[in-house]
Amino acid sequence: MTATPDLAPAPTAATPELFRSVFRRHAAGVAVVTAAGERPVGFTATSLTSVAAEPPLISFGIGTSSSSWPVLSGAAYVGVHILGEHQQELAATFARSGADRFGPSTDWSSGPEGVPLLADVSAWLVCRVVSRVPAGDHRIVIAEAVAGSPSGADRPLVYHQGRFTALRD
């Protein structure tokens, strides 16, 4: 089979807008990453990735302009929470700039290593930060899981086309 150039859309220069537009079409699981600081911090992440099983490593990206970055940049441990489809509002709270993320509407407690742990999530990990790798205006954080629980039985929350949604059968 040969590609027919006149049937394909004309390529567009890779701008931040094009990049965002392309990745809106990529469905991703939704997680919330938390860390302890003077006040706890957290943010919604769709960049969570399993890196290795031996040792158990994960990675996620965080923008250096994020309000959570000053605490995350020095945190020794982070909490990683996999959200269920019923947690769209929680995901939106942790994604919204200026939101009171650990206010009265968020059920959480202090977990291992003092990491803030969110209640009623599908699964969680507490991870020791191993590395922070510069990547443009972000940092890729690599962390090793030290504790966790796959306690929830929920279907996953998914981010696609700029909104939180659920899987369809």
C-alpha positions as CSV (number, residue, x, y, z in Angstrom):
1,M,0.0,0.0,0.0
2,T,1.3,3.4,-0.9
3,A,0.4,6.6,1.0
4,T,-1.4,9.1,-1.2
5,P,-0.4,12.6,-0.2
6,D,-3.5,14.3,-1.6
7,L,-5.7,12.2,0.7
8,A,-3.9,13.1,3.9
9,P,-4.3,16.4,5.6
10,A,-1.4,18.8,5.1
11,P,1.1,18.6,8.0
12,T,1.1,21.5,10.4
13,A,4.2,22.9,12.2
14,A,4.6,21.4,15.6
15,T,3.4,24.3,17.9
16,P,2.2,24.0,21.5
17,E,-1.4,24.3,20.2
18,L,-0.9,21.4,17.7
19,F,0.7,19.3,20.4
20,R,-2.2,19.8,22.8
21,S,-4.7,19.1,20.0
22,V,-3.0,15.8,19.2
23,F,-2.8,14.7,22.8
24,R,-6.5,15.5,23.4
25,R,-7.2,12.5,21.2
26,H,-5.1,10.3,23.4
27,A,-7.2,8.8,26.3
28,A,-5.3,8.7,29.5
29,G,-6.0,7.4,33.0
30,V,-6.4,10.0,35.7
31,A,-4.3,10.1,38.9
32,V,-3.7,12.7,41.6
33,V,-0.2,13.2,42.9
34,T,0.2,14.6,46.5
35,A,3.1,15.6,48.7
36,A,3.5,16.9,52.3
37,G,4.7,20.4,52.8
38,E,3.9,23.2,55.2
39,R,0.5,22.7,53.6
40,P,-0.1,19.6,51.6
41,V,-0.1,19.9,47.8
42,G,-1.5,17.9,44.9
43,F,-2.3,18.0,41.3
44,T,-4.2,15.9,38.7
45,A,-1.9,14.0,36.4
46,T,-2.6,12.1,33.2
47,S,1.1,11.5,32.5
48,L,1.5,8.7,35.1
49,T,3.5,5.7,33.7
50,S,4.7,2.4,35.1
51,V,8.4,2.4,34.4
52,A,9.7,-0.9,35.9
53,A,8.5,-3.7,38.2
54,E,12.0,-4.5,39.6
55,P,12.4,-2.1,41.4
56,P,8.8,-0.8,41.2
57,L,9.2,2.5,39.5
58,I,6.7,5.1,38.2
59,S,7.1,8.4,36.5
60,F,4.9,11.5,36.0
61,G,5.4,15.0,34.6
62,I,4.8,18.3,36.4
63,G,5.1,21.8,35.1
64,T,7.6,24.0,36.8
65,S,5.0,26.8,36.9
66,S,2.6,24.5,38.8
67,S,1.6,25.7,42.3
68,S,2.6,22.2,43.5
69,W,6.1,22.3,42.0
70,P,7.8,24.3,44.9
71,V,6.9,21.5,47.3
72,L,7.3,18.6,44.8
73,S,10.8,19.9,43.8
74,G,12.1,19.0,47.3
75,A,9.7,16.3,48.4
76,A,11.3,13.0,49.4
77,Y,8.0,11.0,49.0
78,V,4.8,11.4,47.0
79,G,1.4,9.8,47.0
80,V,0.0,8.5,43.7
81,H,-3.8,8.0,43.6
82,I,-5.6,6.2,40.8
83,L,-9.0,7.7,40.5
84,G,-12.3,5.8,39.8
85,E,-15.0,6.9,37.4
86,H,-17.0,8.3,40.3
87,Q,-14.3,10.9,41.1
88,Q,-14.6,13.4,38.3
89,E,-15.2,16.2,40.8
90,L,-12.1,15.3,42.8
91,A,-10.0,15.2,39.6
92,A,-11.4,18.6,38.6
93,T,-10.6,20.1,42.1
94,F,-7.0,19.0,41.9
95,A,-6.8,20.3,38.3
96,R,-8.3,23.7,39.0
97,S,-5.9,26.6,39.6
98,G,-6.5,28.3,42.9
99,A,-8.8,25.5,44.3
100,D,-8.7,24.6,48.0
101,R,-7.6,21.1,47.2
102,F,-7.3,19.8,50.8
103,G,-10.4,21.7,52.0
104,P,-13.4,20.3,53.8
105,S,-14.8,18.6,50.6
106,T,-11.6,16.5,50.3
107,D,-11.4,13.4,52.5
108,W,-7.8,12.6,53.2
109,S,-5.4,11.5,55.9
110,S,-1.7,11.4,56.6
111,G,-0.2,8.2,55.3
112,P,3.2,6.5,55.3
113,E,6.1,9.0,55.3
114,G,3.6,11.7,56.1
115,V,2.2,11.7,52.5
116,P,-1.3,13.0,52.2
117,L,-3.5,10.0,51.1
118,L,-6.9,10.6,49.5
119,A,-9.8,8.4,50.6
120,D,-12.0,6.2,48.4
121,V,-9.6,6.0,45.5
122,S,-9.2,2.9,43.2
123,A,-5.6,2.4,44.3
124,W,-2.7,4.3,45.8
125,L,1.0,4.2,46.2
126,V,3.5,6.0,48.4
127,C,6.7,6.5,46.4
128,R,10.2,7.6,47.3
129,V,11.4,10.2,44.7
130,V,14.5,8.9,42.9
131,S,15.1,11.5,40.2
132,R,13.7,14.7,38.7
133,V,14.7,15.0,35.1
134,P,14.4,18.4,33.3
135,A,12.1,18.2,30.2
136,G,11.3,21.6,28.7
137,D,9.0,23.5,31.0
138,H,8.3,20.4,33.0
139,R,10.2,17.9,35.2
140,I,9.8,14.1,34.8
141,V,9.7,12.7,38.3
142,I,10.8,9.1,38.7
143,A,9.8,7.4,42.0
144,E,10.0,4.0,43.6
145,A,6.9,2.5,45.2
146,V,7.4,1.7,48.9
147,A,3.8,1.1,50.0
148,G,0.3,0.9,48.5
149,S,-3.1,-0.6,48.2
150,P,-5.2,-1.7,45.2
151,S,-8.2,-1.5,47.5
152,G,-10.9,0.0,45.2
153,A,-12.8,-2.0,42.6
154,D,-13.9,0.9,40.6
155,R,-13.7,1.4,36.8
156,P,-11.0,4.0,36.0
157,L,-11.6,7.6,35.4
158,V,-10.3,8.6,31.9
159,Y,-9.3,12.0,30.4
160,H,-10.1,12.4,26.7
161,Q,-10.9,15.3,24.4
162,G,-10.4,17.8,27.3
163,R,-12.8,16.3,29.8
164,F,-13.0,13.6,32.4
165,T,-15.1,10.6,31.4
166,A,-15.7,6.9,32.0
167,L,-14.9,3.9,29.8
168,R,-17.8,2.6,27.7
169,D,-18.4,-1.1,27.1
